Amino acid sequence: MRKNARTIVLTALVVAVSALVGCGSYMQGNMALRSGDPEEAIRQYRQVLAENPGNVLARNRLGLALIWAGRPAEAQGELGEMLARDPDDWTANYYLAGARACQGDVSGAYASLDAMSGRFVYLMIREMQDNAARLFAGRPSCPETAKGLWDIQQTAQENQRQREFREQRSSR
């Protein structure tokens, strides 16, 4: 029960802060993706980018939404733009791998996964790379690829939080 109450409070706090700092469209885009509506997500992320073209989070998620909508070439363009600005953007490389896999460029997808190495938390990146490689081996559709990438990323991030929590507890 305490965990649910904490989750509700944290969610309410995120929504309130998002509204205050103008991130509502970004959060709405994320909610649209979670509910399986990539076209609405694309609209929301484009709205964020119209107001703030340098928003890295929105541009990366736009790439994922475009893959989900079956438009991997367009996603590759958006993500390529991100990587031209910041070649070390692990999220753009991760989603670019999905765009390439959707277009049948599996070797390019693996190259994008390899470009993620050392860019963030090692164990989390390794987990994402391994699971994405397994996903691509099954040659899923673009929507399945995007959903799979989303799920893999969410799981890897949660696993990383748990590792950090365990490390913190053991250092006490």
PEDA-V255764 format. One record per pair of residues at least 24 apart in sequence whose C-alpha atoms are under 10 Angstrom apart, sorted by the first residue. I is the first residue (numbers start at 1). J is the second residue. Records with the same first field share a line. If there is no record, write none. Layout:
# PEDA-V255764
I: J / J
This chain:
# PEDA-V255764
22: 48 / 51
23: 48 / 58
24: 48
25: 49 / 58
26: 55 / 57 / 58 / 59 / 61 / 62
27: 58
29: 58 / 61 / 62 / 65
30: 58 / 61 / 62 / 65
32: 65
33: 61 / 64 / 65 / 68 / 146 / 147 / 150
34: 147 / 150 / 151
36: 65 / 68 / 69 / 143 / 147
37: 65 / 68 / 69
38: 62 / 64 / 65 / 66 / 67 / 68 / 69 / 70 / 143 / 146
39: 65 / 66 / 68 / 69
40: 65
41: 65 / 66 / 68 / 69
42: 66 / 68 / 69
54: 82 / 85
55: 82
56: 82 / 86 / 89 / 91 / 92
57: 91 / 92
59: 92
60: 89 / 91 / 92 / 93 / 94 / 95 / 96
61: 91 / 92 / 95 / 150
62: 95
63: 91 / 92 / 95 / 96 / 98 / 99 / 146
64: 91 / 92 / 94 / 95 / 96 / 98 / 99 / 142 / 143 / 145 / 146 / 147 / 149 / 150
65: 95 / 143 / 146 / 147
66: 99 / 142 / 143 / 146
67: 95 / 96 / 98 / 99 / 100 / 102 / 103 / 141 / 142 / 143 / 144 / 145 / 146 / 147
68: 98 / 99 / 102 / 141 / 142 / 143 / 144 / 145 / 146 / 147 / 148 / 149 / 150
69: 142 / 143 / 146
70: 99 / 102 / 103 / 141 / 142 / 143 / 144 / 145 / 146
71: 99 / 102 / 103 / 142 / 143
72: 96 / 98 / 99 / 100 / 101 / 102 / 103 / 142 / 143 / 146
73: 99 / 100 / 102 / 103
74: 99
75: 99 / 100
76: 100 / 103
87: 115 / 116
88: 115 / 116 / 117 / 118 / 119 / 120
89: 115 / 116 / 119 / 120
90: 114 / 115 / 116 / 117 / 118 / 119 / 120 / 125
91: 116 / 119 / 120 / 125 / 153
92: 116
93: 117
94: 125 / 128 / 129 / 132 / 149 / 153
95: 145 / 146 / 149 / 150
97: 129 / 132 / 133 / 136 / 145 / 149
98: 132 / 133 / 135 / 136 / 142 / 145 / 146 / 148 / 149
99: 142 / 145 / 146
100: 136 / 142
101: 133 / 135 / 136 / 137 / 139 / 140 / 141 / 142 / 145
102: 136 / 139 / 140 / 141 / 142 / 143 / 144 / 145 / 146
103: 141 / 142
104: 136 / 139
106: 133 / 136 / 137 / 139
109: 133 / 136
110: 136
121: 157 / 160
122: 160
123: 156 / 157 / 159 / 160 / 163
124: 153 / 155 / 156 / 157 / 158 / 159 / 160 / 161 / 163
125: 153 / 156 / 157 / 160
126: 156
127: 152 / 153 / 155 / 156 / 157 / 159 / 160
128: 152 / 153 / 154 / 155 / 156 / 157
129: 153
131: 156
